Amino acid sequence: MSEGLIDRIEQGMTTAMDAEIVARAMAKLARYEVALTEIAIYGRAEDAMKACQALAECARPRPLSV
């Protein structure tokens, strides 16, 4: 998320596209959190791989629908 988005959120001036960006980021973070929880509970390598994939998704930009 960019400084501009954070500023718009703070000022209450967000758009539908801003909401989509935030929703995608939250969904990715939720998948990462689930994977980390499973690692903490079960300690399986496949759960660690899920966490790595979720982090990679966060770093990969995706086009927004217009």
Secondary structure as UniProt FT lines:
FT   HELIX           3..11
FT   HELIX           16..42
FT   HELIX           45..59
//
